[in-house]
Amino acid sequence: MNKNDFFAVMEEIAPQELALSYDNSGLIVGMEGEDITRVLVALDCTVEVADEAKALGCDLVLTHHPLLFSPVKKLAPDDPVTAPVYRLIKHGVGMFAAHTNLDSAEGGVNTTLCRVLGVLNERPVPPEGLCRVGELAEATSFTAFAAKVEQVLGTKVRLAGQERTIKRVMVCGGSGGSEYPLAKELGADVLVTGECKHNQAIEAAFAGVNVIVAGHYETEAVVLPPLIAKLRLRTSGVEYLLSRAGTPLRSL
């Protein structure tokens, strides 16, 4: 498939106009050829993912998280920021990221997170539209809902707030602890996110918003399989592979 046709499909799935101003979504590392035959899909492009793409004969790495958020003055193989880019260029593999635009898109990160957690009638949260809010089919206890989040996402959750009945849920995959004021404004009983700072947890609990912290990777990686499914339906002649790379964090 011609690379420009592939990029057009990605624009349909996650329009660039949805990306926030600070973001670096889109084509980050250019490709040597004009055609794409095999794509490795991952949450992050680490040096391990770049090497995996090379070993699997991929033309492109498609990720959620971008590289090069800030300007750099050199590309070095021993620099943690630029090493993945250096490795991609060395291998002749391109890289494309869909970040905050995929967070906001219909069927993107937060839509998918709502669906797997059973949050119904989900809708974007203004003004940026990154988060989603909806309701559970039936009210449940905070502990029971937290246990469901833990089971569905295959993670260990941390909780802030008192035991209460949960009905309205706001989700913000990734680092969304700072969004608790929006959850409060929307009348959400709980905010499900991947990361929450200590002070944010204290403030959210004081504001009456319970928080479930389920891991940055775990709250965003749920989008990768459905993203691959969409691409398979909308493209032809391209093979999509899900990276073996997981979260860089592990439990004992």
C-alpha positions as CSV (number, residue, x, y, z in Angstrom):
1,M,0.0,0.0,0.0
2,N,1.3,3.4,-0.8
3,K,2.4,5.2,2.3
4,N,0.4,8.3,1.6
5,D,-2.7,6.2,1.3
6,F,-1.9,4.7,4.6
7,F,-1.4,8.1,6.2
8,A,-4.8,9.2,4.8
9,V,-6.5,6.2,6.5
10,M,-4.8,7.2,9.8
11,E,-6.1,10.7,9.3
12,E,-9.6,9.2,9.1
13,I,-9.2,7.2,12.3
14,A,-7.4,9.9,14.3
15,P,-7.7,13.3,12.6
16,Q,-4.7,15.6,13.3
17,E,-7.0,18.5,14.1
18,L,-7.9,16.6,17.4
19,A,-4.2,16.7,18.5
20,L,-3.3,19.2,21.2
21,S,-0.9,22.0,20.4
22,Y,2.0,20.5,22.3
23,D,1.8,17.2,20.6
24,N,4.0,15.6,18.0
25,S,1.6,13.2,16.3
26,G,2.0,12.1,12.7
27,L,5.1,10.9,10.7
28,I,8.1,11.3,12.9
29,V,10.7,9.2,11.1
30,G,10.4,9.1,7.4
31,M,10.4,5.9,5.4
32,E,13.0,4.9,2.7
33,G,10.4,3.4,0.3
34,E,7.0,4.5,-1.0
35,D,5.1,1.3,0.0
36,I,4.1,-0.2,3.3
37,T,3.7,-4.0,3.5
38,R,4.2,-4.7,7.2
39,V,3.5,-2.5,10.3
40,L,4.5,-3.1,13.9
41,V,2.0,-1.6,16.3
42,A,3.1,-0.6,19.8
43,L,2.3,1.9,22.6
44,D,5.9,3.2,22.6
45,C,8.8,3.1,20.2
46,T,11.7,2.0,22.3
47,V,15.0,0.7,20.9
48,E,13.7,-2.8,21.6
49,V,10.6,-2.1,19.4
50,A,12.8,-0.6,16.7
51,D,14.9,-3.8,16.7
52,E,11.7,-5.9,16.7
53,A,10.5,-4.0,13.7
54,K,13.7,-4.7,11.9
55,A,13.7,-8.4,12.8
56,L,10.1,-8.8,11.6
57,G,10.8,-7.0,8.3
58,C,8.5,-4.1,9.0
59,D,8.5,-0.9,7.0
60,L,6.8,1.2,9.7
61,V,6.3,1.4,13.5
62,L,2.9,2.7,14.5
63,T,2.7,4.0,18.1
64,H,0.5,5.9,20.4
65,H,3.3,7.8,22.2
66,P,5.4,10.0,19.9
67,L,9.1,10.6,20.1
68,L,10.9,14.0,20.1
69,F,8.5,16.1,22.1
70,S,11.2,18.8,22.4
71,P,13.8,20.0,19.9
72,V,17.1,18.1,20.0
73,K,20.6,19.1,18.8
74,K,22.0,15.7,18.0
75,L,21.0,12.1,17.4
76,A,23.1,9.8,19.5
77,P,22.8,6.0,20.0
78,D,23.5,6.4,23.7
79,D,21.0,9.2,24.4
80,P,17.7,7.8,26.0
81,V,15.7,10.4,24.1
82,T,17.2,10.0,20.6
83,A,18.4,6.3,20.7
84,P,15.1,5.0,19.3
85,V,15.2,7.5,16.4
86,Y,18.8,6.6,15.7
87,R,18.0,2.9,15.7
88,L,15.0,3.4,13.3
89,I,17.0,5.4,10.9
90,K,19.8,2.9,11.0
91,H,17.3,0.1,10.2
92,G,15.5,2.1,7.5
93,V,12.2,1.8,9.4
94,G,9.7,4.7,9.6
95,M,7.6,5.7,12.6
96,F,4.2,7.2,12.8
97,A,2.4,8.3,16.1
98,A,-1.3,8.9,16.8
99,H,-1.3,10.5,20.3
100,T,-3.7,13.0,21.7
101,N,-5.7,12.8,18.5
102,L,-6.2,9.0,19.2
103,D,-7.1,9.8,22.8
104,S,-9.9,12.1,21.6
105,A,-11.1,10.2,18.5
106,E,-14.3,8.2,18.4
107,G,-13.2,4.6,18.9
108,G,-9.8,5.8,20.3
109,V,-8.2,5.3,23.6
110,N,-10.8,6.6,26.0
111,T,-13.8,5.3,24.0
112,T,-12.2,1.9,24.1
113,L,-11.5,2.2,27.8
114,C,-15.2,3.0,28.4
115,R,-16.3,0.0,26.4
116,V,-14.1,-2.5,28.1
117,L,-15.1,-1.2,31.5
118,G,-18.8,-1.2,30.7
119,V,-19.2,2.6,30.8
120,L,-22.3,3.4,28.6
121,N,-23.5,6.5,26.7
122,E,-19.9,7.7,26.8
123,R,-19.3,11.2,25.4
124,P,-16.3,13.5,25.2
125,V,-15.5,15.9,28.0
126,P,-15.1,19.6,27.0
127,P,-13.1,21.6,26.3
128,E,-10.3,19.5,24.9
129,G,-12.3,16.3,24.4
130,L,-9.6,14.0,25.6
131,C,-11.5,12.4,28.5
132,R,-14.8,10.6,28.3
133,V,-17.7,10.4,30.7
134,G,-20.6,7.9,30.9
135,E,-22.7,5.8,33.2
136,L,-22.6,2.2,34.4
137,A,-25.7,0.1,33.5
138,E,-26.2,-0.5,37.3
139,A,-24.8,1.4,40.2
140,T,-22.2,-0.6,42.1
141,S,-19.8,-0.1,45.0
142,F,-16.5,1.6,44.6
143,T,-14.6,-1.6,45.7
144,A,-16.5,-3.8,43.3
145,F,-15.9,-1.4,40.3
146,A,-12.2,-1.1,41.2
147,A,-12.0,-4.9,41.2
148,K,-13.6,-5.0,37.8
149,V,-11.1,-2.4,36.5
150,E,-8.2,-4.5,37.9
151,Q,-9.6,-7.7,36.3
152,V,-10.4,-6.3,32.9
153,L,-7.1,-4.4,32.5
154,G,-5.0,-7.1,34.0
155,T,-3.3,-4.7,36.4
156,K,-3.1,-3.8,40.1
157,V,-5.0,-0.7,40.9
158,R,-4.6,2.0,43.6
159,L,-7.5,3.8,45.0
160,A,-8.3,7.2,46.5
161,G,-11.5,8.2,48.2
162,Q,-14.1,6.7,50.5
163,E,-16.4,3.7,49.8
164,R,-19.4,5.0,47.9
165,T,-21.9,4.0,45.2
166,I,-20.5,4.4,41.7
167,K,-22.7,5.2,38.7
168,R,-21.2,8.0,36.6
169,V,-17.6,7.4,35.5
170,M,-15.0,9.6,33.8
171,V,-12.1,7.9,32.1
172,C,-8.8,9.4,31.1
173,G,-6.2,6.9,29.9
174,G,-2.6,7.7,30.6
175,S,-1.7,10.5,33.0
176,G,-5.1,12.0,33.9
177,G,-4.9,12.7,37.7
178,S,-5.0,16.4,37.0
179,E,-8.5,16.1,35.4
180,Y,-10.3,15.5,38.7
181,P,-11.9,19.0,38.6
182,L,-13.6,18.1,35.4
183,A,-14.8,14.9,36.9
184,K,-16.2,16.9,39.8
185,E,-17.8,19.4,37.4
186,L,-19.5,16.6,35.5
187,G,-20.8,14.9,38.6
188,A,-18.6,11.8,38.1
189,D,-18.4,9.5,41.1
190,V,-15.0,8.2,40.0
191,L,-12.1,9.0,37.7
192,V,-10.3,6.1,36.1
193,T,-6.9,7.0,34.9
194,G,-3.4,5.6,34.5
195,E,-1.4,8.0,36.7
196,C,-2.2,10.3,39.6
197,K,0.1,12.4,41.7
198,H,0.0,12.2,45.5
199,N,-1.4,15.7,45.8
200,Q,-3.9,15.2,43.1
201,A,-5.2,12.1,44.9
202,I,-5.6,14.1,48.1
203,E,-7.4,17.0,46.3
204,A,-9.7,14.7,44.4
205,A,-10.8,12.8,47.5
206,F,-11.4,16.1,49.3
207,A,-13.5,17.3,46.2
208,G,-15.6,14.1,46.5
209,V,-14.2,12.4,43.4
210,N,-12.9,8.9,43.9
211,V,-9.9,7.9,41.8
212,I,-8.8,4.5,40.4
213,V,-5.2,4.5,39.2
214,A,-4.7,1.6,36.9
215,G,-1.4,2.2,35.2
216,H,-0.4,4.4,32.2
217,Y,0.4,1.5,29.9
218,E,-2.7,-0.6,30.9
219,T,-5.2,2.2,30.4
220,E,-3.9,3.0,26.9
221,A,-2.7,-0.3,25.5
222,V,-6.4,-1.4,25.2
223,V,-6.7,0.6,22.1
224,L,-4.0,-1.3,20.1
225,P,-6.0,-4.4,19.1
226,P,-9.1,-2.4,17.9
227,L,-6.8,0.0,16.1
228,I,-5.3,-3.0,14.2
229,A,-8.8,-4.3,13.5
230,K,-9.8,-0.9,12.0
231,L,-6.7,-0.7,9.9
232,R,-7.2,-4.3,8.5
233,L,-10.7,-3.3,7.4
234,R,-9.6,-0.1,5.8
235,T,-6.4,-1.0,4.1
236,S,-5.2,-3.8,1.7
237,G,-1.9,-5.5,1.2
238,V,-0.6,-4.6,4.7
239,E,0.2,-7.0,7.5
240,Y,-0.2,-5.7,11.1
241,L,1.7,-7.1,14.0
242,L,1.2,-6.3,17.7
243,S,4.5,-5.7,19.4
244,R,5.6,-8.1,22.1
245,A,6.8,-5.1,24.2
246,G,4.8,-4.4,27.3
247,T,5.0,-1.9,30.1
248,P,8.5,-0.9,31.3
249,L,7.2,-1.3,34.9
250,R,6.7,-4.7,36.6
251,S,5.7,-5.9,40.1
252,L,7.7,-8.3,42.2
